[in-house]
Amino acid sequence: MKLNKIIKYLEKKFPSKLAGKWDRPGFQIYTKKQILLDRDINKLFICLDLTIQGVEKAIKNNVDLIITRHPFVFNELKEEQSNPAKMLMFKKLKSADILIYSIHSNYDASINQGIQKQLDKEFQIKKIDRVGMEKECLKIILKKEISHLELINKIQKLFSCQAIDYSKKLNLESHTKEYYLTTGSGGSSMISQAFTNKTFVTGEIKWNEWVYANDNNVNLIGIGHYMENYFVDDIYEKLAALDQTLEIIKFDTTNLFKQI
C-alpha cells in the first residue's frame, strides 16, 4: 500500500487539527531525508511508545512504517538528541530507513477512536458526551447505578491495570450513575472544567491534582498511563480492514515499572 493512502486514511479518522497546540502528532522528523508519500509500505508496526526494544524488533522484521500513540520526537530535536538511548535509536532507524508517524491528542479528541468500544465490553452505557477544551474528556452516563468498587474493578479489567490509586475520601461502597474519563495524564481536564462532587478517572495524576480532588470532593481514580495501550488493537483493526494484504505487527510496550 502507498504511504499516502495510509496517511490520508489516518488523517480522515484522526484529523491533525484536533491535536492540542502543545502536541506534535504526524510524521516524526529525526532526519533530513525527504519523506516520499508515494513510497510503498509493505510492513507496518504499531505501538504505544517506541522503545529501544521496539526499534530492534521493527528493524529485525524489515518494517517500513511505525505508528505510535505518543510522539517519538516530542521536544525539539536537539533536546531529544541529548538522550543517549534516543540518539542510538535515531541512528538505527535512519540506517533502516523507517518512517515514524504519531497519533496523539488528535486520537483522544476524535469520535473515531476505540475507547467507547472498549468501555462497552464492561459497562451498560446510556450515553457518552465529549467535554473539555479539546474534547479530550468523556462524560459517561450509565443505564443504572454501580458502586465505585465495581467501577474500579471493571476499569482495572478493561485496561489491564496493575494497581489502582483513588482519593482518600472515596467511599468504595457509594454508588454513581456517571463518571468522567480522560486517558493518559488527564488531571488537567478535571481542573480546567472546575469539577466538584464528581467521579473522574484518568491515567497519571500529579500531586496538585490530588489536592484539588480532595478539596473539591472529586472521586479521583488513577489507573496508570498504560491504560492507553488499547490504541494498538484499535489501529491494527482499522488498518487491517483497510488493506488485508498489509502485514501489521503489534508491539506491546508493557508497563515499564513494577510496584512493591
N, C-alpha and C positions, 0 to 999 in steps of 0.2 A: 504494500500500500504506500502511496505517496505521502510524504510528511505533511504537505499542505492539507490533505484530506483529513488527517488525524487532528491537526490543529484547528481547522475550521469547525470540525465536529465538537471539539472540547470548548472552543470559544463560543459556540452557539449554546451549549449546555451551561457553561460557566463563564459568562462574559467578563472580560478584564475590567470593565467599567464598574463592576460590583465590588472590586477589591478596595480595601482601605487605602488611604493616601500614604500610609506608612509602609505598605506592603510591597513586595517585589515578586509578583507571580510572572508566569510566562517563561520564555527562554532564559536560562541561567547562563549569563555570559562570563566565561572564565578564560577565554582565548580570543585572539584577534581574528581567527578564521571565520570567514563569512558563512552564514547558515543558508544552505540551498534548500528552498522549500519544495523543489521537485525531486528531492532525494528519496530513494526507495527505503522504506522501513520494513524489514522482514522480522526482526525480533524486538520485542518491547519489554520493559522491566518496570514494575510498579512497586513503590514502597512509601512508607510514611516519612521516613528520613533516610537520606543517603549516607551510610556509614562506610568505613573502610572495608568492612566485610561485604557490604552490598556492592561496592565498586569492583572488588575482586571477583565476585560471582557474576556480575554483569559482563566483565571482560572475558571470563572463562567461557561464557555462553554466547560470545560474539553478538552482544546486544547493540542495536543501533540507537535506540532512544530510551531514556529513563524518565518516568513520570513520578514526581514526588508531591506530597502534600505540603510539606514545609520547604520553603525556598532554600536551595543549596548555597546560593550566594545572596544572603540576606543583607549583609552590610556592604560597604564599599569594598571593591576587590582588594585593594591594598591592605585593608584591615583583615579580610578573610585570609590573605596570604601570610599573615603573621601566625596563623595556626599551623604548626608543623604537620599535623595529620592531614589537614585540608590541602596544604601545599603538595603533599605527596599524591593525594587523590587527583588534584588538578593535572599533575604530570601524567599519571596513569590514564586518566580519561582523555586527555589530549592525544596521547600516543595511540589509543584505541579508537579515536575519532567518534566518541559517543556524545550525543546531544542530551541535554537535561531540560525538562520543562516542568514547571511547578504550578499547582492549582491550590491556592491557599484561602485567603479570606473571600475570594470570589466563589469558591466552592461552598464555604459556610453560608454565604448570603443567597445562594441560588436555590430556587424551588426544585431544581432537578437533582439535587444531591440525595444520597440514600438514607438520611437519618430517619425519616418517617417510616420507611420500610423496615428499618432496624427496630424502631420502637414498637411497631405493630406486632412484632413477634411476642411481646410480653404484656403489652398494655391494651386495654379496651379503650380506644381513643374516640372521643366525640368530635373534637375539633382541634386543629393546630393553627395558630397565628404566628406571624413573624413580627417581632418588635425589636427596638434598639436603633441606634443611629445608623448602623449599616445593615439592619435586618438580620443581625447575627444571632439573635436570641429567639428561641421558640417558646411560645406560651402554649402549654399542653393541657387541654381540658379533658378529663376522663369521664366515662359514662357513669361511673359510680365511685364513691369514696374508697380509698385504701389507706392502710396505716403507713406511717413513714418507714416503719421497719420493712413492710412488704415492698414499698417503693425502692428502698435501698437494695434489698435482695434481688429485685428484678433488674435494676440498673447494673448491679455487680455481675449478674449472669450474662446480660446482654453485651457488656463491654469488656469481659474477661479481666475485671479489676482485681489486683492483688489485695488491696486494702482500701477501706473507705474512711474518710475523715468527715466528721459532722459537728455542727455547732453544739457547744456545751449545753445550751438552753433547749435543744431539740428533744422533745418527748417522743420516743420511738413508737409509743402506743397511740399517739394522736393521729388523727385522720386528715386527709386532704383530697380534694377533687381536682386540683390543678397544681401544676408546678412549671417552673421556667428552667430552660436548659440552654447553656451556651457551651459549645465544645472548646477544648484547649484551655488556655489561661483566660477565662472569661469573667473574672470577678469585676472587671471594669464595667461590664454591662449592668450588673446589679447596682453599682454606684451611679452610673450615668442616668439610669432610669429612676433613681431615688426610691428603690424598693423598700417597703416596710411591710411587716406581717405577711410575708410570702415564703414559699419554698423554692429554693434556687439551687440547681445542680450545675457544676462545671468541672473542668479537669484540675488545673493547678490553682491554688489560692494563696495570695500574699497575706502577710500579717495584718496590714492595714485593712484588708477586705474582711478578715475575721472580726476585727474590731468593729467595722461598720455593721456587719451582720448582727453582732451581739447587741449593739446599741439600738438597732432598728428592728429587732425581733424578726430577723430573716432566718429561716431554717436553711442554713447553708450546708451543702453536701459536696465534698471534693472527691473525685474518683480517679484522678491521675490523667496525665496527658496522653497515655497510651489508649485512652478511650477512642481517639481519632483513627485508630487502625482499621475501622470498618471501611474507610476510604479505599483501601486496597481492593477489597472484594467488589465494591461498588464500581470503581473504574474498570476493573477487569471485566465484569459482566457487560458493561456498556460497550467497551471496545471489542469484546469477543462477538457481540451481536452485530457490530458494525461490519466486521470482516472475519469470517470464520477461518480464513487461511492464515491470519496473523498469529504468529507464535508469541504468547504472552507469558512472562514469568512473574509470579508474585513473590515478593520478599518480605518476610516478617522481621521488622526491626527488633521486635520483642521489647519488653520493659527493660530499660537499661540500668536498673538498680534493684537491690534487694532490701528488705526490711527485716529488722530483728524483732 
